[in-house]
Amino acid sequence: MTSRLSLAFSAATPLPRRIAIVQLIGFGLVLAVVWFNELVDLPHRVFGDPPTPARPSELVLESLGIVSLAVVVVVSTRAYLRRLAYLETFVVLCAWCRRVRLGPEWLSFESYLGKHRADTSHGMCPECEAKIAGDISKQWLC
């Protein structure tokens, strides 16, 4: 029987979701330590400090701060990961010979399209169409 945690970290789970889960677990642990400290007075028990009275308002304020920070971190991380995924979709072309960079090597445009199974179609820009039309009319006039 698989647990929910193992399902959350399976290879099928997208990376942004796995990162968000790890972040939320970390913030949950920090929140648990804050609550545990308030319940058992850790400085008194561990270091022998004088006992501290319970302060629920401080606990609520600290908890709200941790939850707010968790929301900001998770939301901004998701935004950064979306931006990174968008930037990774760019194809780097040589401005001179039009070869495509794929990792450390440079491939011809046709090789790149073959490796990435991209569907392509042919077309003609207006400038080339005008140039070819002019060339054809010159041939017929001669």
N, C-alpha and C positions, 0 to 999 in steps of 0.2 A: 504494500500500500504506500503510495507516494504522499508526501506531506505538501501542504500549500507552499511552504518555503522552497522545496525542491522544484515545484512547478514554476515558481516565480523566477528561478534561476536556470531554467532549462535553456538549451541552445535556441529553441524556437521563440523565446521571449525576446522582444526587441531590446537593444542596448539602452535606449533612453529609459525604458521602464525598469530595467535592472538597476541602473544608476539611481533612479528615484527611490527604489526600494531600499538600497543600501543607505542612502542619505536619511530616509525616514527611520530606518532602524537605528542609525547613529543618534539622531535627535531624540528618538524614543528612549534610548539608553541614558542620555543626558537628563531627560525629564524624569526618568526613574530614579536616578541618583539624587536629584534635587528633592523629590518626594521622600525617598528613603532617608535622606539627611534630616528632613523636617520631622519625620516620624520617630527616628531613634536618636537624634542629636549626635551625629557622627563625631564632631570635634570633642565633645564631652567623653564619649566612649573610647575613641581611638587615642586622643592626645591628652586626655585628662583635663581639658579646659573646664571652666565653670559651666554648669548646666545653663542652657539657653531656653527661655520659655517659648512655647509654640506661638508662631505668628502666621496665622492663615492668610492674612492680607499680603504678606511678603511672598508666601508660597504661590498665591494666585498671580501676583505681579511677575514673578520669575517664570512661572509656567506660560503666561501669555507672551512674555518676551521670547522664550524658547520656541513656542509654536509660531510666532510671527517670523522669527528668523528662519525657521524650517520652511515656511511657505515661500519666503523670498528666495532662499537658496534653491529649492526644487524648481520653482517657476523660472528663475534665471538660468539654471542649468539646462532645462528643457529648451529654452529660447536659444542658448548658445549651441546646443546640439543640433537644433533645426537649422541654424545658420551654417554650421559646419557641413551638414548633409547637403545643403544647397550649394555651397562652394565646391564640394567634391563632385558635383555634376558637371562642372566646367571641363571642357576639353581644351588642352593647351596645344595650339598650333604654332609652328614656326612661321614667323611673319614673312620669311623669304621663300622657303621651299614648300610650305604647307604640310610638312610631316607632323605627326602627332606624337606628343610625349606620353609614353605609357611606362611609368616607373622610371628606371634609368635609361631606357632605350627609346629611340625615335623611330616610328614606323611610318610607312606611306599611309596616306589617308585611306586608301582602299584596304590595306592590311588591317588597319585599325577597325574599320567598319566590319570586316570579316570576323575579327576576334570578338566583337561586341554584338554580333547578330543584329545590327541596326538595319531597319527597313529604310531603303533609300528610293528615290525617284529622280528622274531627270527633268530638267527644266532649262529655260534659257532666259537670262536677264534681258531687259529691254536694250541695253547698249550692245550686247553681242548679237541680238536679233537684228538690230539696225545695221551693224557691221556686215553680217552675213548677207542680209538683203541687198546691201550696196555692192558686195562682191559678186553676187549672183547676177545682178542687173548689169554690171560691167562685163561679165562673161558673155551675156546674150547680145550686148551691143557691139561687141568686137567682131 
